[in-house]
Amino acid sequence: MDIVQELLAGSRLALARAITAVENEYDEAAEIMQKVYPFTGKAQVIGITGPPGAGKSTLTDKLAKEYRRQEKTVGIVAVDPTSPFYGGAILGDRIRMNELTLDPGVFIRSMGTRGSLGGLARKTVDVIKIMDAFGKDIIFIETVGVGQSEVDVIKASDTIVVVLVPGQGDDIQAIKAGILEIGDIFAINKADYDGVERLNTELEMMLELNPNNALWRPLVKRTVASRGDGVEDLMQAINEHVEYLVTSGELIRRRSIRTKNELLLLINDHISKQVMDRISLGGELDSLVNSIEDHQQTPYNIVRNILAEILR
């Protein structure tokens, strides 16, 4: 029985090994993804994002426990900063979910960003697919602390929960631009802090001005995740959004866009690898650089010629 057969049969060890193979781009990675793909598309994927220190890990932990009480299986992809020493995830988020690691219905995987921008690790989408094929009902993606431009979570999630916290200076600065636009639900965590009313009011005002809210008006919920306050209400909001996605056809549209983005990314990755393999042999890269520095060729000419040769 190969690793994918074991994974589909419910082996957690096979699940872990498959994720490791794909994350590290082992030789069998492409074959694993090829085999698991027909079994994907069933899980509900929830992105948890927001600025550093907002309590994303604690909130994810509490939501996962609520879903487990409903006897749903849960996968969690916790994207951590990368260790500068050994390149792996620092595992800070996983430590906060220590109780969940003992639950056989929960599988947590920490992934280092490894220099990838956008709040996600490069192989996050593939890991989600593997967990989906394994049979997880709910999959959480918890991003690293993100800012205005790091919004890649939208490329991998059905529902996006943006976690905010009051009392961090200029509250509107934390929620404008990209972060404001991607949120389906906003959770104001640590709602027992001063400034919660101001943040709630400013957030509601910003949402009123957003022209993208014609069909779904993002919900704003308050939580104190450390005590479990407001978590059931937040989960109800997630369920409402899922119902909207299904009945409106938005779920099909979002997943179609994701499939298109995945295809383009795969094409880009494969072409990039072929180009690098082509010019790295026999010192050709150094030769091309020298020809540019000597003004014998332009970089644009070289790129056009290489692509034409590879595509031919």
N, C-alpha and C positions, 0 to 999 in steps of 0.2 A: 504494500500500500504506500503510495507516494505522499508527500507532505500535504498536497491539496486534498486528497481523499481523506486523510486523517483529520484535517481541518474541518472539512464538511461533515465528518462523523462526530465532531464535537470535542476534539482534542485541543485543550488549551496550550499544551506544549507545541503542537503543530502551528497553532495560531501565532505564538510568540516567535517561532522559528521563521515562519513565512514573512512576518513583519520585519524581522532582522535582515532577512535576505533581500527584501525589496528596499529597505531604508539604506542598506550599504551597497546596493547595486551588485549583488553577487551574480554569478553566471546564470543561475536558475531564476532570477527575478522576473524576467520577461515571460517565461513559461508559466510561472505562478500566477501572474496577473492575467494572462491569457485564459487560464483554466478557471479562475474565480469569477471572471467578469459576468458569465451568464447567470450567476447566482446573486447578483447585486441589484440594488434599486428598491429594496423592501424597507430598509431602516429609515427612521425619522432622524434627520441630522440637525442638531441644534448648536449654533455657534455662540460661544460666550466670550465677549470681548470688552475692551474698555481700558482706561488708563491704568498705569501701575498703582498698586495699593488700594484698588477699589473693592477688593474682596472677591475676585472672580473664582478663586479656588474653593473658598468656603461655600460660596453660593452653588457652585457646581456640585460639591459634595452633598449639600442638603437636597438639591433637586434630584440627584441620583438616588438618594435614599427614599424620596417620595415615589419615584417611579418603581423602585424595588418593592415598596409596600403594595403597589398595584400588580406585582408579580411580572413586571416587564424586565427583560435583561438589558444591561447597560454596558456600553463601551465608552471609554473616555480617552481622547487623545489630548494629552497635556503638553502643549508646545512651550518648552522652557528656553531660557537663554542658553547658549552653548558655553561649556567650560573652556576657558582660554588655555587650559593645560592638556586635556585629553580629547577635546572635540565633542564630547557627549553632552547630554542634557544635565543641567545642574540638579534636577529632581526636587526643586523646592515645592512645586505644586503637588507632587505625589506624596510628600511628607504630610501635607495638610489633609490628604484623603486617606490616612492610614487605616481607618476602620473599614473602608470599602475594600481594601486589598484582601480582607479575610472572607469576603462574600463571593462564592463561586459564580454568582450571576452577574458579577461585575468584572470587567477586564480593563485595566488602566495601562496605557502606554505613554511614557514620556519621550518626547522627541526634541533634540536640540535644533535650533534654527540653522546652525552651521553656516552663518553668514547670509542666509536668505532674508530679504526684506519683506515687508508686508504682513508681519505678525504670525506667519505660518512657516513650518519647515517645508522643504521642497517636495518631500514625498508624502505629505499629509493626506492628500486626496487618495493615493494608493492604499494607505493604511486604513482609511475609512472604508474603502471597497472591500478590503480583506475582512474587517470586522463585520461588515454588512453580510458578506457571504457566509461568515461563521454563524450568523443568525441573531445578531444583536438587534433588539427592537428599537432602542434609543442609542444614538451615538452623539456624545458631546465633543465639541472641539473647543478647548480653552486656549486662547491665543496668549502670546506674551503680551505685556503691557503695550498698548498701541497708541499712536498719536493720530494726527489728522489724515495722513496719507497711507498708513499701514492698514489697509482694509481688505486684504486678500481673503478674509474669512467669508466674504460674500460669494466667492467662487466655489465654496465647498459646502455651504449650509442651506437648509430649507428655511429655517427660522433663525434670526439673529437677535440675541439679547445683548444690548449694550449696558454694561454695568458702570454706574457713575457714583460718586461719593461727594457729599457736600463739604464745604469748608476748605477747598483747595485753592484759595485765592480767587482768581477770575474764573468763575464757574462756566460762563459762556465760552471762554477760550477752550475749555476742555471738551465741549460738545459741538463745536461748529464744524463746518466743512464736511469731509468724508465720513467721519464717525456719525454725525447727525443723519446723514442721508442713507446709511446702510441699515439703521436700526429698525426692526419690526416691533420690538418691545424695549422699553427703557426701564431698567431696575435701578432706582436710587437706593443704593445699599448704605449701611451705617446710618439709617434714617433717624437714629437717636442723636446724631450730631447736630450742632448749631448750623444754621444756614440751609436746612432741608427745604423750608418753605420757599426761600428765594430761588433755589435751584429748580424746584418743581415748577414754579411760576415761569421762570425764564425758559425752561425746556418746553412747556406747553405753548408759550408764545412763539418760539422758534418753529415748532411743529405746525402751528397754524399757518405760518408763512411758506411752508414747503409745498410746492405745486405737485409733488409726487404722491401726495397723500389722498388723492381723490377716491381711490378704491379701498385702501386700508389705512386707517388713521392709527399710527403707532400708539400703543397703550403705555402708560406710565404707571409703574408700580413701586411701592416703597417696601424695602426689606431691611431686616437686621439679621443677616445670615448667621452670625455667631450664635444667636439665640433661636434661630429657626423662624423668626417672625416674618410673616408675609410670603413665605415660600410656597404655601398651598395656593395663595392668590396668584402668585407669579406663574405657577404651573398651569393654573386655569387659563391665564392669558396666553400661554404657549399653545394650549389645546384649542383655544379660540382661533389663533392664527393658523394652525394646521387645518382646521375646518374651513377657514376662508380660502386657503391655498387650494384645497381639493375642490370645493364647490365653484370657485371662480375660474378654475383652469390655470391659475397662476403657478401651481406646482409643476405642471407639465412644461410651462413656458420657462421657468427658472432652470429646470433640469435640462431642457434642450439647450439653453445658453451655456450651461456648465459643460455639457457634452461637446459643444462646439469649441469652447475654450480649451478643454482637455486635448482634443484632437489637434488643435493648432499648436499647443505646447509640446505635444509628442513629436509632431513634425519638426518643430523648431529644434528640439533636443537632438533628434536623429541627424538632421542636417548639420548642426553645430559639431556633433561628434565626428561625422564624416569629414567635415572641413578640417578639424583639428588633426585627425588621423592623417589626412592627405598632406598637410603642410608641415607636420612634425617629423616626417621621415627624412633622414639624410641631411638634416640641417637646412631644409628648404626655407623654413620660417626665417632664419637669420639672413639667408640670401635675399629674401623678399624685402625684409626690413632695410637691408643695405641698399637695395635698388631704389627704395623710396627716399632714403636719406641722400642718395646721390642724384635725386631728381630724374632718374632714368624711367621710373614708372610712378603712377599715383596709386594710393590705396584703393581708390574707387575702381580703377582699371583692374587691379589684382583681384579684388573681390568678385567683380563681374566675370572675369575669366575662370576663376576657381569654381564658382557656382555653375557656370555654363558647362564646364568639364564634368562635374559631379552629376548634374542633372541629366546630361547627355548619356 
